[in-house]
Amino acid sequence: MQTKNTASIKVKLRTNRTNSQGQHPIIIRVTKDCKSSIISVGKSVSKEEWDDKDKEVKKCHREQLKINKEIRDIKSKLSEIMISYRDKKVDYSSIDLINAYLNGSKGPPELEDIGLFQYYKLLDNRMIVNKQFKTRETYTAAMGWVKKYLEHCKLPDEMPLAKLNYVFLLDLLTFIRSKKPNLKGATLFGYFKNYKALKNKAKLEGKCNAQKCDLQKFSLAQFNTDTAPRYISLEDIKKIESLELLKYSGLWHAKNYFLFSFYSLGMNLIDMALLTWKDINDLSTRYKRQKTGVNFDYSTNSKCLSIFQQYRDGEKSSMVFPILKESEIDLKNETNYERYKRRQDTINKNLKNVARLAGVRDDITFYTARHSFASGCKEMGCSTEYISEFLGHSNVEVTMKYLRRFSNTEKNKVSEQFYSSI
């Protein structure tokens, strides 16, 4: 029976994975608190060569003794690490045991000795296992600045996690601002939020002395997270729409994606990438927003139908837009997600060229279409509540960030109408 601070370590032949020789990988599954993580032994055998009762390779395999020894060694080391955690009364997860094994550790790191990047490596591995690729991107960017700062100060490329303190963050902030004076407050907020979150996670996991983990004194409220409105006018939308481009070129696709987002209530690029022909008809378009899981069902207007028709010609795929192939739509797969991000970058680069050719400011991104739709609705007198529902936001406060402030001309017009009515 498993005790509270004990994990189960079991060997298994992973028959749901098969290589070109018809063999299956041997894995070791570590389970703790009903959560499992696996580590590969690095060997594969066929079902006929595997003894499922004794969980070892049969004698008929020419490397039977070698592989079985490797299995026993890995299990033994994992057990030693688990006992060390248990004896030191340090809580752990299944992934902690595997990370300790991979790092050559014999147990939990001493509280004072664990390095910032050593702990970040553990955290990064968890994000990969849990398929938190977007979160991982933000941490990678934030930790990149720490590396640059340490290099600038000619310090070792590792530092004790305990030294990620209030004074260090102040110095790091000064360094970042000296290198990137125009960096947005929202970006800085994201970096320093991650530094604080990383330290808090370490504290909760018993990997850092609680008193030395306290970063409450460093306030995130110092960063101005208000961003400049990212919209373009309806006149600029028309300029982009009237632009003639070579059919099927990168610029042509970027223009269509941007306009489709604008005319489809601000659909996100990731949702467009996953849109299939089964999701649309002449009357409506149905899809689930990836970010929130909210189901959308809206009337397909003539502008969207016109764009659809351009992609129906020579239709060969179930995907409406050629952003992702059918084999690439599982975005929980890290390779597919990274491929999507690269294509997103390409689309945004092409879009800037489209804007330049159309005589529109060239600092726009795909997301500008979503902001422009929201601001256009507001200008037409649509209520914020309706716009919030169109965009699929969880609350109206989120929507308000999208909506541009009224210009002085608009405010003067409203005030004149008010006073003239008195």
Sequence and secondary structure as in RCSB ss.txt:
>XXXX:A:sequence
MQTKNTASIKVKLRTNRTNSQGQHPIIIRVTKDCKSSIISVGKSVSKEEWDDKDKEVKKCHREQLKINKEIRDIK
SKLSEIMISYRDKKVDYSSIDLINAYLNGSKGPPELEDIGLFQYYKLLDNRMIVNKQFKTRETYTAAMGWVKKYL
EHCKLPDEMPLAKLNYVFLLDLLTFIRSKKPNLKGATLFGYFKNYKALKNKAKLEGKCNAQKCDLQKFSLAQFNT
DTAPRYISLEDIKKIESLELLKYSGLWHAKNYFLFSFYSLGMNLIDMALLTWKDINDLSTRYKRQKTGVNFDYST
NSKCLSIFQQYRDGEKSSMVFPILKESEIDLKNETNYERYKRRQDTINKNLKNVARLAGVRDDITFYTARHSFAS
GCKEMGCSTEYISEFLGHSNVEVTMKYLRRFSNTEKNKVSEQFYSSI
>XXXX:A:secstr
   TT  EEEEEE TT   TTS EEEEEEEEETTEEEEEEEEEEE GGGEETTTTEE TTSTTHHHHHHHHHHHH
HHHHHHHHHHHHTT    HHHHHHHHHTT SSS  TTT BHHHHHHHHHHHHHHTT HHHHHHHHHHHHHHHHHH
HHTT  S  BGGG SHHHHHHHHHHHHHH TT  HHHHHHHHHHHHHHHHHHHHTTSS GGGG  TTS GGGS  
        HHHHHHHHT    TTSHHHHHHHHHHHHHHTTS  HHHHHT BGGGB SSEEEEE TTT  EEEEE 
 HHHHHHHHHHHTT  SSBSSTTS GGG  TTSHHHHHHHHHHHHHHHHHHHHHHHHHTS TT  THHHHHHHHH
HHHHTT  HHHHHHHHT SSHHHHHHHS    HHHHHHHHHHHHHT 
